[in-house]
Amino acid sequence: MRKIICLVLLLGFSITAAAAPPLKLRKFYLTPATVQGSVQGNQALTACADGFHMASLFEIFDVSDLRYDTTLGATADDSGFGPRTGNLGWIRTGGASLNNDGLAGIDNCLMWTSTNGNGTVAQLANLWDAPGSIISPWEASSVLCNSLNQVWCVEN
């Protein structure tokens, strides 16, 4: 009798586990390199589609926990279902309102309201044998806020 109860319990647990819905991964994308997809720093906060917002690097840092939206985002010949590499996009820093340091991760076009000064852009590295950094596989730089760049977006 004890063996039958154990078998029923095991079967019940395996059926329950198999019937669990798949984990829904949060979507992210890089706006396409078009007139609408490339914007100056003061327009970065409004460049993402409905249901998405401009991403902070740390919202999308680990891309293995996300799903790239290939219908909204920029792709390349060998993207598959993953993100495009080697394309810079405006990205939120998580810091104070600054624009004159010329430092990636610090500058944010005065909280994305100005075309003066500098803002931070990031890209997924496309040179896999390049030396790493604290944010690998991402690379970042500070660029002029009046330059046109794509924007990293993440699902709300």
N, C-alpha and C positions, 0 to 999 in steps of 0.2 A: 504494500500500500504506500509506503514512504517513497519508493522509487516512482510510482505513478504520479504522486503529488509533485515530486521534483521535476519530472518530465513535463508535466502540464505547466508548471511555473516557468521552466526554461523556454518552452514553446511560446508561452504568452509574452515573455520578455522579448524574444526574438521577433515575434510578429509586431509587437508595439514599436520596436526600434526600426524595423523595416518600413513601417507605415508613417514614420515621422516625416514631415515636409522638409524639403531641402532648405539649407540656410540661404537666405536672401542676402546677397552681397550688395553693399552700397556702390552705386555707380559714380564714376568720375570721367572727365574728359578734358582735352585741350581744345579750345575753340579753333575752328579751321583757319587757315592762313588766307582769309578773304577780306574784303573791305569791311564786312560786318564782324568778322572774327578777330581782326587785329585792331586794337584800340590804343589810345594814349592812356597814361596812368590814371588820369582823372575820370575815365570811363570804365575802368576795370571792374568796379563793383556791380555794374549793370550789364555786363557782357554775357552772362550765363543765361541759359534757357530757363523757362519756368520750372520750378521744382528743384533747381540747382542754385548754388551760390559760389562766389569766388572762394577758392580753397586756400586755407593755410597749409604750408608745407607739412605740418604735423598731422593734418587731417588725411593726407594722401601719401604720407611718407612710406608706409609699407603697402605697396601696391598688390601684394599677394592676398590682402584682406579686402580687396575691392574688385569691381568688374568694370573694365573700360567700355564706355558707350561708343561703339563704332558708328552708330547712326548719327550722333551729334558731333563727335570729335574728329580731329585731324588724324589721318592714317597715312601710311606709306606702303610701298609695294610689298614689303615683308612684315607688315604689322600683325597679320593674322587677326586674332581677337584681342590683342594687347595694345598698349599705348604706343604712340609714335615717339621715337627717341630723337635726340639732337635738335629739338625745337624749343626755343625759349618761350615761356609764358609768364605773365605777371602772376605773382603768388603772395599771399598775405604772410606777414612776418610774425605776428603775435606780439609785436613790441609797441613802443610809444610812437606817437606821430612825429616822424622825422623825414628829412629828404636831402640833407646836405653832407652826409658822411662819406658817400661813395663806397659804402660797405654792404655787401650782400647779407641779407638777414636783418639789417638795421633799417635801411631806407625803404619808405613806403609812400612816396609822393604825398606826404602830409595826410596820411590815412586815405589815400586814393582820391584826393580832392583837388590836386594841383598838377599842372603841366610843367611846373618849374622844379628844378632840382633832380633828385634821383629816386628810383624805385627798384625793388628787387624782382628779378626774374629767375626762373629755375627750369631745368630740363632734365630728363632722364639721360644719363650718359650713353653715348653711342660708341665710344671707344672703350671696350671692355678691358683692355690691358693698361689703361691709364692709371696713375697712382690714385689711391682712394683718399677720401676726405671724411670729415666728421658726418657729412650727410650722404655719403655714398649709398645707393647708386645715383643719387641726385647731384647735379652741379648747379651752382648759382652764381649770379653776378649782379652788380648794380649798374643800371642804365638810366639814361635821361628819361624823365617822365613824359616828355613830348614825343618820344619815339613810339612807333606803332609796334605792338606786340600782341601775341595771342594771350589767352587767359586760362589758367587751370581752374576748373569748375568741379564741384562735388555735390552729390545729391543731398537735399535737405534732410 
